[in-house]
Amino acid sequence: MEFTQHFPDDGWVEHDANEILETVLKTFQSALADGKLDAMDISAIGITNQRETIVMWDKNTGEPIHKAIVWQDRRTAAYCVDLKTQGHEELVTAKTGLLLDPYFSGTKINWLLDNVEGAREQANNEQLLAGTIDTWLIYKLTGGKSHVTDATNASRTLLYNIHDGKWDEELLALFNIPASILPVVKDCAADFGTTSKEVFGAAIPITGVAGDQHAASIGQACFEKGMVKSTYGTGCFAMMNVGDTPLASSNRLLSTICYQLDGKPTYALEGSIYMAGAAVQWLRDGLQIIEDAKQSDAMAQAADPNQHVYLVPGFVGLGAPYWDSEARGAIYGLTRGTGPNEFVKATLEAVGYQTRDLLNAMNADFGGEIPLVRVDGGMTASNWTMQFLADICQVPVDRPTNLETTAKGAAYLAGLHIGVCPNPSEMMEEWALEKQFTPAQSSDWAENKYAGWQDAVQRTLVRS
């Protein structure tokens, strides 16, 4: 279900946490109705969420003290620059695998404490709680009994030591955040609490939680070292399983927890792109040159092949491997003949170019060529986009029968904990291919197209 996007200032993005809760409740009831089920029929609930979006709420009233600050939000960019200038990024990266960027939750928590009237005093008096959307939903669904998260969401906060598996006191001090406001961290498949009977009409255990990209990796059965999935939703996120030892990136990728089962973390390299499906939304809602995303394939196909238009979708800055929070969107190569079809084509192509950026960095860090990429998310329904992705990256692209692998991963975790889902090796055997897209263009064609993209990006960067 779509919900309201709030843009109170340049580069600021907010959500109403209560509206998110309402859409979750409505979706749950809709799913029950569609399946002709009763709440008593549900054995367990799995939750997946946009990881870095942060909510802070009053411990006594259960009400948010401010709108949720979304992962795309850039309001803490100057704060991140200050911390970098003071020389703190090396410490942060060593402990968390992350970079000092507004993308992550820790700087958002700091901002709320310092900018919402009375918040820091309340926090110091242990009257506030904070967490990512999974934590907020669990707290509300359990009637305030569970203030918990999982290791994948915790690993995206800038506050969690991915080597020691705990909130890091040195990082909490750096960001001036009291530990008392943070949730208890659990495995991805664990007991996160039980819903209040008043919510759904039955007490249902919540037994699976993972951030969206981690859940997608699980749904794609990426349980072996070297496997890569790329999810195309609001943004695009490529994740590579690197095994039981963190791999520090030399190419400005993130080292993160892929998933954690039975107390044992499995790690990943990840590259994050802020605008994928969101750029198509811009075509629809901002430029109003499409009415529905389904039109984009035909329009891209109809575009003039002799025009070389590049959209650099830095609407809220650029993510990996550039990490330029000050960059903004730009378009290059316009001619008098450029029209709606060319804008749509450039928008879809930007997804492919950015994915190649990430795969190039992963190849360099991992020390080998990625044999194929498993894809999922709404944009993968576009055959044109997936074929361009295979062509520009020069790698096979595998689309599964179930595109909603993020939801599938969350459900799998919930079922794994209660014993109704198979173990990971059996899950790998059950993964099913719907269509493989193989490169139809030459490597020279791909190199020439990609060189144009690299030139466009360099013209756009504020911090290079």
N, C-alpha and C positions, 0 to 999 in steps of 0.2 A: 504494500500500500504506500502510495506517495504521501509525504507529509511536508509541511511548510518549511521552506528554506529562508532563513533570515540573513540579510546582508547589511548590518548596521553601519559599516564603514568600509573604506577601501581595503580589500584583502581579509575582511572579517567575515566569518561564517558561523552561524549559530542555529541550534535546534531547540525546540521546546521539549524538555525531557518528559513532561506529562503527556504531550501529544504522542511521543514515541510509545509510551506505555499504552495509551489508548489504542494505537494502531496494532500493537502486539496482541492485545486482548481481543480486538475485533477479528484479527486474522486467525487466532486460535479458534474462536467460535465459528468462523466461516469454514475452517478446515473440518471441524467436527460435523457441521451441517453437510458439507460436500461428501464426507465419508459416511454419512448416516451413522455417526457414532455419538456416544455419550462420554462425558468427562471420565466416568468410571472405567471406560475401556482403555484409557491411556496409561501405559505402564511407567513411562518416564518422559521427561522433557530435556531436550538439548537446546542450548542457546549459542548463537554466534552473532557477532556484532562488529561494527566499524571500530577498530581497536583504540585509536588515540583520542576519540571524542570523550570529553570529560564532563562529569556532572558533580556538583557539590550541593549538599542538602543539609537542612537543619535536623539534628539528631532527634529533637523533641517532636517536631511537627511532621517530619518526613517530606517537607516541601523544599524544592530547589531554591537556592538563594540567588540564582542567576540562570539565564538560559545556558544550555549545554554549549561548550565551545568545541567546534567540530575539528576533526583532524586536518581539514584543509585550511583552517584559520591561520593567518600570518601575523597576528597582532604582537606576538612576542619576538619578532625578528630582531629588533634593536637589542633586546635583552640577551638574545643568543650571541649577537655580535660582541656585546660587552664581555660575556663569559669567555668567548674565544680569544678576545684581545688580552684578557687576563691570564690566558694560557691553560684553561680548564678542559679543553676538548679532549686532549690526550687521555686524561684521567677518566672522563666520562666514557669514551670509546673503549678503553681497556676493560672497564667494569661491565658495560651494558651492551657493547657491540654497535651502539648507535652513534650518530653525530649530533652536534648541537644545532638543532633546527627546530623552528616553531611547530613542525609536524607532530612532535612527540608531546606526551601528556604533562610531563613534569613542569614545563614552563607555563602551561595553561593553569595548572594548580597554583603556582606561584602568583600568576596574574590575578586570579580570583581572590586569593588571600589578601593581596595588596590593594585591590581596586574596588571590591565590594565593601561597602561601609560596615564596619564591625566584624568582618569575617575573621581577621587574624585573631582578634580577642576571643571570639567564639571558639576558634580552632584550638587556641592555647588552653581554653577551659574545657576541652574535649566535648564541645557541643556541636561540632560539624563532622560530617562524613563525606568522603569523596570516592569516586571510582569511575571506571569506564562504563559503557552502556550495559554490559553484562551484569556488572555489580549493582547498578541502579535497578535493573529489572528484577534481579533476584531479591534484592532488599524489599521491593514493593510486592512481589508475588508471594513472598514468605511472611508478609505482615511485619517486616522489620526485624525478623529473627536472624537472618543471615546477611553478614557483610563480608562477602567473599569474592574472589576472582580466580582465574586460572593462571598458570605460568606463562602462557603465550601473551595474554593481555598485560600481565605484570611486566613482561620483558620489553614493552613498548613505552614505558613511562619515563625513562631516563633515571629511574630510582631503584631499579631491581638489578642486583648483581647476578648475571646469568651463569657465572662460574660457581658461586657459592649457593645460589638458589634462595636468596632472601633479599628483603629491602636493605639497602646499603646505608649505614649510618653516615658515612662520609658524604654521600650524594644527597641525602636528606638535609644535611647541614649546608651543603653548597646551595641548594635551591630553597633553603629556609622553609622546609615543610615538616610539620610534626608527624611522627609515625602513627599517632593515635587516629588520624583521619583515614588511614589507608586500610584496605581489606586484607583478610587472611588469604594467602595464596595456596592453591591446591593443584593437583594433577588435572589434566584435561577430562579424564573420566573419573569422577569422584562423587561424593555425597555433598551437594551444594545447598541442601535444605529441601523443605517440602512446602508446596504452595498452600496457602490458607484455603480452607474449604469455601470461604466466601468468594474467592476469586473465580473459580471455575465450577464450583459445586462439588468438588472432590479434592482430597489432599493427594497431590501428585509429586513424586520425588523429581528433583532437578539433578540429573546425574552426568551431564556432559556440557562442557563449555570450552570454546576456543575462539580466538579472534578470527575474523572472516577469512583472511588469507591462509591461516593455519588449518582452519576447517576445510577449506577448498583443497589444500594439499592432501588432507586425510581422505576427503571425498574422491579425490583423483587416485587414491591408493599409492601415493608417492612415499612408500615405506622403505625404499632402498636408496642407498647413497648414490648421488649423481642424477636422480630423477628430478625433472623440472616441470612445474605447472605455471601457467600464466592466466590470471583471472581478469576479465574485462567487464567491469561494472562501472561505477561512478569514476573510478580511476583504473589503473592497470597495475597489477602486482605480480612480478615473476619471483618464484621461490624455488630454490634448489636444496634438496636434502643433502647435507654434508656429513651426516653420521653423528656419532656420539661425542665428537670433539669440536668445539667452536673453531671456525676458520676466519681469521682476521682478513679483511679485504684490503687489498692495495689499490683498489679502483673505486673507492667511495661507494661501495655497496654496504648493506647492513649485515651484521652477524646477529642472528636472533634465535630464539627457541622455536623450532618447527612444531614440536608437540612434546608433551611429557606424559608418560604412562608408567605406572608402578614406581613412581619416584625417580625415574630415569629420563632426563631430557635428551631429545634428539634435536640437533641444531640445523640451521639453514643459512644460506646466503639469500638476501632479498634485495630487489630493486623496486622502488615505488615511483609510479607515474601518477600525478595528481588528476589529470584530466583525460578521460577516455570517453565513456558514455556521457559524462558531464559536458563534454564538448559538443556532442550530438544534441543534448538538451539545449545548449546555447543556440544551435542552429534553429531549433524549434521555438524556444521561448524568447530568445534575444533577437536574432535576425528575422525570425518567423519566415524562413524560406522553405521549411518543411512543416507539415502538420503532424507527421508521425515518423518515428525512426525507421519504420519499415520502408519508407520511400527512398532511403539513402542508397541502397544497392543500385536501383535503376538510375538514379541521378548520377552516381559515380560512373556507372557504365556509359552514360550518355555524355560525359564530360569530354572536352576537346583534348585528344591525346597529345597535341602539339604544344599545349600550355604546361608550364612547369611552375605550379603554384604550391608554395609551402606555408602551412600554418604551424607556427610554434605556439602551442596552447599554454602559455605561461600565465593564465588568468589569475592564478593564486601562487605564482612563482613556479620554478622548475624543480622537480625532484631528482632522483638518482639518474645519472652519476654527477649531475651539475650542482645540485643543492644551492640554488640561487633564489632566495626568498624574495628578492627585490625585482626579479624579472617579471615582465608582464607580456600578455599575448601579443603576437605580431604576425603579419602575413606578408609574404614576399612573392614577387613574380607576377603581380597584377598587370593586366593589359586591358585595352578597351573591350576586348572580347571576353573578359572574365565575367562569369555570371554565377547564378546559384549552383549549377551543376559542378563547376570547378571548386566552389567553396566546400561543397559536400565532399567531393573527392579528396581535397586537401585535408579535410578534417579526419576522414577515415585513414588516409595514408599516415597521418601524424602518429596514430596508434602503432602502426607497423615500425616506423622509424624509431620511436621511443623504445619499443620492445627490442629492436636490434641493439640499441645503446646498452640495454641491460644484459642481453645475452653475450655481447662482446666482453663486457666487464666480468661476467661469470666465467666465461672461457678462460680469461686471463688469470683469474683468481684460483680456479679449480685445476687448471693445468691440463685441459683437454677440450675437445670439441663436443658440444652438446648434440647427442644423436637425434633427438626429437623433443618437441614441446607438447604437453597436454594442455588444452585450453578449455575454459569454461566461462560462464557469465553471460549476461544478456547480449553483448555485442557479438558473441561467437555465432549467433544465429545468422549473421550476415556472411553469406558465402563469398561475396566480393572482398570483404575485409580479411577473411581468413586466407583467401588465395593470395592477396597482396602480402599478408604476413609471411606466408611460406616463401614467396618470391623474394621479398626484400631481405629476409633473414637467411635465405638459402638453407632451410631446414624443414623437414616434414612437420606438419602441424596436425595433431590428433584431436578430434572433437568427439567426446563421449556421447553415448545415447542419452545420458542425463546431464543437461547443462547446469542444473541447480546443484552443483557439487558442494557448494558452501553449506547449504541446508542439509545435504546428504551427510557431510562430515560431522555436523553437529548431532544429527540423529544417530549416526554410527557410534559416536562417543557415549551418548546416553544409553544406547542398547548394549554397548560393550560392558559398561559397568554393571548392568543388571543381568548379563549373561544371555542376551537374546541375539547378539550380533557376533559374527565370526572373528577369529583372531586376525591380526594384520596380514599374515601370509595368505590366508584364505580370502581376505578382502581383495588382495591384489589379483587373485585368479578370477574374481567375479567382475572386475572392471571391464566394461564393454565399449568397443569403438563403434561410433556411428559413421564417421567419414574421416579419411586422411587426405589432407591437402599437401601435395608435393610441389616443389618449385617447378614452375613452367617457364620461367625466364632465366636467362644466363647470368652467371656471376658478374660479368662485365656490366650488364644492364643494372644489376643490383648495386654495384659499386658506384656507378655514375649517379643513380638516383640518391643514394645515401650521401654522396659527397655534397650534393645540393642541400640536403638536410643539415649536414654538419656546418655548412657555410651559413645557413639561415640561423641556426642556434647561436653561433659565435657572434652574429650581428645583434642578437637579442639579449645576451647575457649582460647583466650589470656588474656582477662579480665573476670574473673569469679566473 
